[in-house]
Amino acid sequence: DTGVSQDPRHKITKRGQNVTFRCDPISEHNRLYWYRQTLGQGPEFLTYFQNEAQLEKSRLLSDRFSAERPKGSFSTLEIQRTEQGDSAMYLCASSSTAWIGQSGANVLTFGAGSRLTVL
Amino acid sequence: QKEVEQDPGPLSVPEGAIVSLNCTYSNSAFQYFMWYRQYSRKGPELLMYTYSSGNKEDGRFTAQVDKSSKYISLFIRDSQPSDSATYLCAMSPSSNTGKLIFGQGTTLQVKP
């Protein structure tokens, strides 16, 4: 078990470009979450998947953002037409619903994050 | 008003000190309370997980929840320079959701 992996760790792009982040969760975990963290703030929920189904999206997730988890394993988060306000750390986390009643599916394991800088 | 309020600090203490970190919240539906530690340019890692009111101890760390006051605390005894990090409180109403509400985080520096 290598934990939650995210790639790339840092992306610098120009305003208007598209970027894509990838997340590989812990293999036994069926839930995958995306959070965004800006400097000096706590993480904010964006969206989550259970297996391949996207079950909830935050209002923070504008139409320029799209997330997929096509085979219920890895996930991608794409941002189209990036804006300077998109600059943040994008965190991926995973958990298991098999833990309900014990430690809970709300026990998240986070990756190291993908830092986006939009110039 | 944010659902979860946390003093951002920074908090600077000498090695060996007892550290107290706190969060207040407004949503009485929160039942599960967590503390995460985040080192610079890293993802958060879970430190403590508690359900409802009461205390939980794990080594040098003690988490307290007072639901009547909507107030949670994390105490660190015998603080070490390696404890220098940002500490985030997080909450959820259910064990079935990973949609956590985080505080702003408190930055702690423990000086040797």
Interface residues (C-beta under 8 A of the other chain):
Chain A: V4 R31 Y33 G40 Q41 G42 P43 E44 F45 Y48 E56 L91 A93 S95 T97 I100 G101 S103 G104 A105 N106 V107 L108 T109 F110 G111 A112 G113 R115
Chain B: V4 Q6 P8 Y32 M34 Y36 R41 K42 G43 P44 E45 L46 Y49 L88 A90 S92 S94 S95 N96 T97 G98 K99 L100 I101 F102 G103 Q104 G105
